[in-house]
Structures are given as structure tokens and as C-alpha cells.
């Protein structure tokens, strides 16, 4: 049995785009989320551990929400779920919020910090580091039709489109796997941030293909 930890934000959690303005967000069913698709595609020889959280950042404390800093929770997850064969990391979308005021290169640096934590950990088999696959998150779409949301993500589309090149450079420097989801999917028009069922399916299948190569 190979164990895979998927560490991400609301698009790993399964946030339904149409629920963006509702009091409580709704969630795609387990088998619809990309992590569920990944589990189905890989089959019984793999255990998929889905650790997605709405609003999670790479390395930033959110002043308006508690416990969203990925850097603080990642060590505990690596410890509690080991031994891990692979960690899949997809974060950076929430770092685009105005409240953090960070540039695309700084977001990539946050991703690099998380990647280095994984690659220097003892969370893999035999106390070695697990393999790592970095996913660059989808580009932000149009959010201007949503009251308050567009203001939270100024220049987010432009800045999110700069992330693939930067994330790829991090992956090459660290010698880990990389997949640019922006080549495959885009967020739903309903909110310009989150994935619909079709996008989850496409992403899950693409990740499964890459995982097979990495863990062959």
C-alpha cells in the first residue's frame, strides 16, 4: 500500500463554486473531488489522504481566520501520516489576497519553504523524505461580479498567471515533480476561484498519470 498526502486549500477541500456567497460553503462529494478521482484512478494499492482547508496559505497567518498557515500545520501532518510515499502540494491561491500583499516570487518562496520541509523530513519510508509533487494552482478568473470578493483578490488573475514559471523553477531546483494545472483546467465562472466537477475530474486524472510515473 502506497500512502499519498494531498496538502492544499479549498480546491483540495472541494469547495463548490456556487456556494461562494452562502453563509456556509458547500462541498463536492468525496468521489467528485480531485483527490477522490485520484483514489479511483490509482486503485486499491494506494491510500489517498486528503488534507484540504479553506483559506490555507503557504506561510502566512490570516488576521481574519485562525490556523490557515500551512507552514505551521504541515510538520504535524507529516508526523501523523507517516510513512508517506508521496506528498502532493497545491497552495498559493490564498496568498494572492490583498491582506498579505506579497508578490508572485514571494508566493513561490513560500511554496519552496514548504517543499524543503517535506524533502528534509523523515516522513517517508525508513525515515527518509517522501517524494514530492508540486501542483501550480489554477489561474484566478473573473471575480468582479461578486461583492467583496474582487477586492480581496486585486490583480490576482495577472499574478496567478506568473506562478507556473516560478513554481516550475522551484521544482527543478529541488528535484521534485511538477504539474501546471493551468494547462489543464480553469476555475468555474460562478466565482472565478473554485473548480467545478468536470475540472476536478480532469485534474484527478492528470495527477494520477503523473503519480504512476513517479512511483513506478
Secondary structure, 3 states (H helix, E strand, C coil): CEEEEEEECHHHHCECHHHCCCCCCCECCCCCCHHHHHHHHHCCCEEEEEEECCCCECCCCCCCCCCCEHHHHHHHHHHHHCCCCEEEEECCCHHHCCCCCCCHHHHHHHHHHHHHHHHCCCCCHHHCCCEEEEEECCCCCCCCCCCCHHHHCCCHHHHHCCHHHHHHHHHHHHCCEEEEHHHCCCCCCCCCCCCCHHHHHHHHHHHHHHHHHHCC
